[in-house]
């Protein structure tokens, strides 16, 4: 009786193991498909970003701003103190 029980338990464990292996392999296949899809989307996104960067003509924008009386600067004044304002006067 013990031998039959051991054989049956081994078979049950073996079938369950096969079932789990099938589930894992299916999930891996789904994951690989999604990764490929993600790569395609990333490539498209990178291409769109490159096209956008090519479309922006910074020199043209700079010239338009200069025509309006604005000039480019490297120094940005975020805030100033009262002492600095007094020194400027």
C-alpha positions as CSV (number, residue, x, y, z in Angstrom):
1,X,0.0,0.0,0.0
2,X,2.8,2.4,0.8
3,X,4.5,1.7,-2.5
4,X,1.3,2.6,-4.4
5,X,0.9,5.7,-2.4
6,X,4.5,6.8,-3.0
7,X,4.1,6.1,-6.8
8,X,0.9,8.1,-6.9
9,X,2.4,11.0,-5.0
10,X,5.4,11.0,-7.3
11,X,3.1,11.0,-10.4
12,X,1.0,13.9,-8.9
13,X,4.2,15.9,-8.1
14,X,5.6,15.2,-11.6
15,X,2.3,16.3,-13.4
16,X,2.1,19.4,-11.2
17,X,5.8,20.2,-12.0
18,X,5.0,19.9,-15.7
19,X,2.0,22.1,-15.3
20,X,4.1,24.8,-13.6
21,X,6.8,24.5,-16.2
22,X,4.3,25.1,-19.0
23,X,2.9,28.1,-17.2
24,X,6.4,29.6,-16.7
25,X,7.3,29.0,-20.4
26,X,4.1,30.7,-21.5
27,X,4.8,33.7,-19.3
28,X,8.3,33.9,-20.7
29,X,7.0,33.9,-24.3
30,X,4.6,36.7,-23.4
31,X,7.4,38.7,-21.8
32,X,9.7,38.3,-24.8
33,X,6.9,39.5,-27.1
34,X,6.3,42.5,-24.9
35,X,10.0,43.3,-24.7
36,X,10.2,43.2,-28.5
37,X,7.2,45.5,-28.7
38,X,8.8,47.9,-26.2
39,X,12.0,48.0,-28.3
40,X,10.0,48.9,-31.4
41,X,8.2,51.6,-29.5
42,X,11.5,53.0,-28.1
43,X,13.0,53.1,-31.6
44,X,10.0,55.0,-32.9
45,X,10.1,57.4,-30.0
46,X,13.9,58.0,-30.6
47,X,13.2,58.6,-34.3
48,X,10.5,61.1,-33.5
49,X,12.7,62.9,-31.0
50,X,15.5,63.1,-33.6
51,X,13.1,64.5,-36.2
52,X,11.8,67.0,-33.7
53,X,15.4,68.1,-32.8
54,X,16.1,68.5,-36.5
55,X,13.0,70.5,-37.0
56,X,13.9,73.0,-34.3
57,X,16.2,75.6,-35.8
58,X,17.7,77.3,-32.8
59,X,19.6,79.8,-34.9
60,X,16.3,80.9,-36.5
61,X,14.7,81.3,-33.1
62,X,17.6,83.4,-31.9
63,X,17.4,85.7,-35.0
64,X,13.7,86.2,-34.5
65,X,14.2,87.1,-30.8
66,X,16.9,89.6,-31.8
67,X,14.6,91.2,-34.3
68,X,12.1,91.7,-31.4
69,X,14.8,93.5,-29.4
70,X,15.8,90.7,-27.1
71,X,19.4,89.6,-26.7
72,X,20.9,86.2,-25.6
73,X,22.7,86.1,-22.3
74,X,24.7,83.5,-20.4
75,X,23.9,85.0,-17.0
76,X,20.4,84.5,-15.5
77,X,19.4,86.6,-12.5
78,X,17.0,84.6,-10.4
79,X,16.6,87.2,-7.7
80,X,18.5,90.2,-6.3
81,X,18.9,91.7,-2.9
82,X,18.3,95.3,-1.8
83,X,22.1,95.8,-1.4
84,X,22.7,94.9,-5.0
85,X,20.0,97.3,-6.2
86,X,21.6,100.1,-4.1
87,X,25.0,99.4,-5.7
88,X,23.6,99.6,-9.2
89,X,22.2,103.1,-8.5
